[in-house]
Amino acid sequence: MEEDAAEAGKFWSSYENGFTVWFERLQGNVPEDADPILPAETFIGAIWNSLLWVFANIIEAFYNIAYAVSHPNVWLDWLSWGNTTEDKVSLMKFIYYGGSTELFFAFFTIFLVVTAVAFFYRPFMWGCVIGMEWVANTVGRTFAWAGLMMVLVQIIIIFMQRVFAVSELSLGFGMSMTHDVSWWAESLKFYNALIVCMCVTYTFVQGGHVRVDLVYSAVGHRTKRIIDMIGSIIFMVPAAVLIWMYGWYFMWRHLVVPNPSASDSLDRLVNKARALRWNVETIGFSPNGFNAYFLFKVLLVTFTALVMLQAVAFFYRSYLELVEGEESIGKHIDKDSLGEGEEAYEGTH
């Protein structure tokens, strides 16, 4: 039964008893020879069916997580690429599950479990906040150097073009990269994208994002924290999930053919796997221009993952500051400092 489930990519591959039939019907899955699921006749009935669907997927998520961890070869075998059928099927499964309901509920279930534990043991929640903000700060501080690289490359381009009138530039240490000047000029957009995508949560932690304040400054501490909690869950997470769904398949459509689609079922993608091959996008906007635009798609997905992680961190921090009072504002936060006497300018860079 487990082998069949691995092949089908589902929780249960057969309807061999009443419980599995009932559970699958909760998820909206009906075998061909079974009675169809009738639509809800009332609004309350539709809400009830939706709640049952969410409940069933949360229960299934525990199995999916355990199975994914214990059988990594099913979806990660493509990392040791040998252009075999198994590698292609594994990659298609990875693509499918990367934008699937199963992945969403796996992370949602992990969030529920971690949050439940954190509510009962507050130091654990603070540890989660510190860890997630450390990720944001570390990634941001690392990729912020792309700003310096962007400036240096721009200076070199201007200097070499205006003074020496060269058409090609070679940059590197030990091993150099030689490209047309237009390639280096267009690559500046990539450095800018690195800063935007990889430093977004770092800037958030540092308080550097521009805000439109309509009511926030006029309300009290507890109301502010409630607004922050609602905003992180109601706005940040759904927006990030939506961007992920578009960005995930957008990225893979520029990396492999046949092009995967969000509407493709797992069986359809597995059937496509026989013709799968890498087709990394290397087309530039000009004949000799920057030709690694697929990296922008990778950055979009990475950006979304960082935003989702920071949304959880901000929700936890807001809750802790709500229950612990105003004295906990900024507790354990790792902010950059411009030095003594420069506090007024911090968070504005």
Secondary structure, 3 states (H helix, E strand, C coil): CHHHHHHHCCCCCCCCCHHHHHHHHHCCCCCCCCCCCCCCCCHHHHHHHHHHHHHHHHHHHHHHHHHHHHCCHHHHHHHCCCCCHHHHHHHHHHHHHHCCHHHHHHHHHHHHHHHHHHHHCHHHHHHHHHHHHHHHHHHHHHHCHHHHHHHHHHHHHHHHHHHHCCCEEEEECCCEEEEEHHHHHHHHHHHHHHHHHHCHHHHHHCCCCCCCCCCHHHCCHHHHHHHHHHHHHHHHHHHHHHHHHHHHHHHHCCCEECCCCCCCCHHHHHHHHHHCEECCCCCCCCCCCCCCCHHHHHHHHHHHHHHHHHHHHHHHHHHHHHHHCHHHCCCCCCCCCCCCCCHHHCCCC
